[in-house]
Amino acid sequence: MTSTQSNSKGVAVVTGSAQGIGHSIAVRLAEDGYDVVINDVESKKENLDIVKEEITAKFPERRVLIVLANVTVEEEVKGLVESVVKEFGKLNVFVANAGIARVKPLLETTSEDFESVLSVNVKGTFHCYKYAAQQMIAQGDGGRIIGASSLAGKKGHAMLSAYCASKFAVRGLTQTAAIELGHHGITVNAYAPGPIHTSMLAQLQQAAVERSGDLYEEMKRLSSVGYLGNTQDVGNLVSFLVTPEARFITGQSITIDGGIFFD
Ligand SMILES: NC(=O)c1ccc[n+]([C@@H]2O[C@H](COP(=O)([O-])OP(=O)(O)OC[C@H]3O[C@@H](n4cnc5c(N)ncnc54)[C@H](O)[C@@H]3O)[C@@H](O)[C@H]2O)c1
């Protein structure tokens, strides 16, 4: 018996958790009682160390493992899941959060831009879904897989052609995975946030300001609630999706945008 089996709800992996939404999800799942595996690319190692210190200080009974891996590389995602199983003996929740954006008009978007965005956001998510599912099926007691779509996966947005294409793709992947994995007791959903205060959104705001716009004000104006979201809002949604009470929700990309877009 591993030490995690005594008081842990299970083991949760969050990719791209050195900052932003992934960071908040990891903290929230630790608060909920999960041992957490935080992941990002090598260049974010110091941030991951800080996240680990934060979680350990707030929730000393929780175990935190850092695994560096680039989600675009299949062998690294396979290795990530193997490291989790070696350390904890099981995997219960996998949040494929890592993502990137390129903010450019369609006519300035290069083939390399397009490929790099699809590589992280689509291929990376595919790798995560595949190896998480393989492990959960082998364990035989179900699981929760969650991806990162976007409001930009529900409707087109200027300056975000590759990003929108990638986030629509995450929805397709999520629906297909839900259909194939449901009979194994595994639900597969995605969060589809509107504007959430992170460095990614700051990148979009910067592009808007350069064109004499103000994305923050525009998004507030378009929203029903009159404010932007924060990373904890997404953590709250994930916190519910991983519960047993969410067992009948699968294949969904759940909009969380303060009422900008209605499915
Ligand atoms: N912030 C928003 O408004 C918003 C809205 C909708 C969707 N999202 C999505 O939510 C997710 C998190 O967004 P965020 O705003 O926190 O972004 P962020 O840029 O703050 O954080 C993303 C993290 O992913 C990591 N990452 C990038 N490529 C990686 C790779 N190949 N392998 C492993 N890790 C990698 C980055 O290093 C970074 O730490 C993304 O998928 C994003 O597309 C964000």
The ligand as an SDF file (V2000), in Angstrom:
LIG
                    3D

 44 48  0  0  0  0  0  0  0  0999 V2000
   -6.4040   32.6660  -20.1640 N   0  0  0  0  0  0  0  0  0  0  0  0
   -7.4900   32.5670  -20.8910 C   0  0  0  0  0  0  0  0  0  0  0  0
   -8.2260   33.5460  -21.0220 O   0  0  0  0  0  0  0  0  0  0  0  0
   -7.8720   31.2600  -21.5380 C   0  0  0  0  0  0  0  0  0  0  0  0
   -9.1040   31.2100  -22.1780 C   0  0  0  0  0  0  0  0  0  0  0  0
   -9.4860   30.0340  -22.8010 C   0  0  0  0  0  0  0  0  0  0  0  0
   -8.6600   28.9200  -22.7660 C   0  0  0  0  0  0  0  0  0  0  0  0
   -7.4600   28.9850  -22.1400 N   0  0  0  0  0  0  0  0  0  0  0  0
   -6.6390   27.7670  -22.1590 C   0  0  0  0  0  0  0  0  0  0  0  0
   -6.3440   27.3650  -20.8350 O   0  0  0  0  0  0  0  0  0  0  0  0
   -5.0450   26.7530  -20.7960 C   0  0  0  0  0  0  0  0  0  0  0  0
   -4.1660   27.4980  -19.8000 C   0  0  0  0  0  0  0  0  0  0  0  0
   -4.0790   28.8580  -20.2170 O   0  0  0  0  0  0  0  0  0  0  0  0
   -3.3300   30.0010  -19.3840 P   0  0  0  0  0  0  0  0  0  0  0  0
   -4.0250   31.2520  -19.6890 O   0  0  0  0  0  0  0  0  0  0  0  0
   -3.1300   29.5620  -17.9790 O   0  0  0  0  0  0  0  0  0  0  0  0
   -1.9290   30.0350  -20.1730 O   0  0  0  0  0  0  0  0  0  0  0  0
   -0.4520   30.3350  -19.6620 P   0  0  0  0  0  0  0  0  0  0  0  0
    0.3170   30.7220  -20.8760 O   0  0  0  0  0  0  0  0  0  0  0  0
   -0.4460   31.2530  -18.4920 O   0  0  0  0  0  0  0  0  0  0  0  0
    0.0330   28.8890  -19.1440 O   0  0  0  0  0  0  0  0  0  0  0  0
    0.1710   27.8030  -20.0210 C   0  0  0  0  0  0  0  0  0  0  0  0
    1.2430   26.8720  -19.4790 C   0  0  0  0  0  0  0  0  0  0  0  0
    1.3750   25.7780  -20.4210 O   0  0  0  0  0  0  0  0  0  0  0  0
    2.7670   25.4900  -20.5370 C   0  0  0  0  0  0  0  0  0  0  0  0
    3.0870   24.8250  -21.7940 N   0  0  0  0  0  0  0  0  0  0  0  0
    3.1250   25.3820  -23.0350 C   0  0  0  0  0  0  0  0  0  0  0  0
    3.5280   24.4780  -23.9300 N   0  0  0  0  0  0  0  0  0  0  0  0
    3.7560   23.3240  -23.2490 C   0  0  0  0  0  0  0  0  0  0  0  0
    4.1980   22.0300  -23.6390 C   0  0  0  0  0  0  0  0  0  0  0  0
    4.5050   21.7630  -24.9080 N   0  0  0  0  0  0  0  0  0  0  0  0
    4.3010   21.0610  -22.6930 N   0  0  0  0  0  0  0  0  0  0  0  0
    3.9980   21.3310  -21.3930 C   0  0  0  0  0  0  0  0  0  0  0  0
    3.5850   22.5480  -20.9700 N   0  0  0  0  0  0  0  0  0  0  0  0
    3.4730   23.5270  -21.8900 C   0  0  0  0  0  0  0  0  0  0  0  0
    3.4300   26.8790  -20.4670 C   0  0  0  0  0  0  0  0  0  0  0  0
    4.8220   26.7820  -20.2020 O   0  0  0  0  0  0  0  0  0  0  0  0
    2.6280   27.5580  -19.3820 C   0  0  0  0  0  0  0  0  0  0  0  0
    3.1800   27.3460  -18.1020 O   0  0  0  0  0  0  0  0  0  0  0  0
   -4.5020   26.8160  -22.2230 C   0  0  0  0  0  0  0  0  0  0  0  0
   -4.7560   25.6000  -22.8830 O   0  0  0  0  0  0  0  0  0  0  0  0
   -5.2990   27.9440  -22.8360 C   0  0  0  0  0  0  0  0  0  0  0  0
   -5.3710   27.8320  -24.2400 O   0  0  0  0  0  0  0  0  0  0  0  0
   -7.0470   30.1410  -21.5270 C   0  0  0  0  0  0  0  0  0  0  0  0
  1  2  1  0
  2  3  2  0
  2  4  1  0
  4  5  1  0
  4 44  2  0
  5  6  2  0
  6  7  1  0
  7  8  2  0
  8  9  1  0
  8 44  1  0
  9 10  1  0
  9 42  1  0
 10 11  1  0
 11 12  1  0
 11 40  1  0
 12 13  1  0
 13 14  1  0
 14 15  2  0
 14 16  1  0
 14 17  1  0
 17 18  1  0
 18 19  2  0
 18 20  1  0
 18 21  1  0
 21 22  1  0
 22 23  1  0
 23 24  1  0
 23 38  1  0
 24 25  1  0
 25 26  1  0
 25 36  1  0
 26 27  1  0
 26 35  1  0
 27 28  2  0
 28 29  1  0
 29 30  1  0
 29 35  2  0
 30 31  1  0
 30 32  2  0
 32 33  1  0
 33 34  2  0
 34 35  1  0
 36 37  1  0
 36 38  1  0
 38 39  1  0
 40 41  1  0
 40 42  1  0
 42 43  1  0
M  CHG  2   8   1  16  -1
M  END
$$$$
